Amino acid sequence: MKKTVILLLLNLTFVFFAKEIIITPKDPKNPDNPKIINEENKTRDEEPEVSKSKINLEYKKQNGKGNKGVVENFKDFYLKLSWENNEYAEQEILIDFVKTIKIKGYTMIKKTKDKLSIVYYFPYLYDISLKDGKLITDAKGRINEIESFTVYNSMGKEKCYTYFIRYWLEDKQFFSDNKSNDYLESPEVPENVVILMNFN
């Protein structure tokens, strides 16, 4: 009987101290990667609040479909382009002054491993209209910032691409999608590739 009472007291003491350990808060520490907590629904606010952000991009894809939304990093970078009748060999245009970018042509970059090559088609030829009304036709150069981007809108988010890839079979010397052996052919742009961007 005494052993049972002693064991019962020991168990209750252990449970009491265990509860103390669990509910005692530790000293607060600054997080390595702080996150903003939305107090209304207690969810992590890792994406911009589209309802409060100004829509800054409308875009159209090769299939004619498009959308609009918020892109966070489309500001404060320069387009380094060249075009005919430009007094400078290459000129930098701040993205904040650009109204539209229409993609007209691509440059090819091939990466080969064994018998398979991935051919990247990056935008390289553009018609660009500026917010002051000026139109620049056939501007040439890579704009890395627009090659892939994420658009946030009221429906969620969408990852967009202005470049595309094809597979070249080195041993057979043709493209896998259409069996063409013309490496320098003008390819069909896939339907989901963005070809027109309108900045607000």
Secondary structure, DSSP 4 states (H G I P E B T S, - for coil): -HHHHHHHHHHHHHHHHHHHHHHSPPPP---SS---EETTTTEE--S--TTTSPP-EEEEETTS-EEEEB-TT-SS-EEEEB-TT-SSSSEEEEGGGEEEEEEEEEEEEEEEETTEEEEEEEEEEEEEEETTS-EEEEEES--GGGSEEEEEETTEEEEEES-EEEEEETTTTEETTT----TT--PPPPTTSEEEEEE-
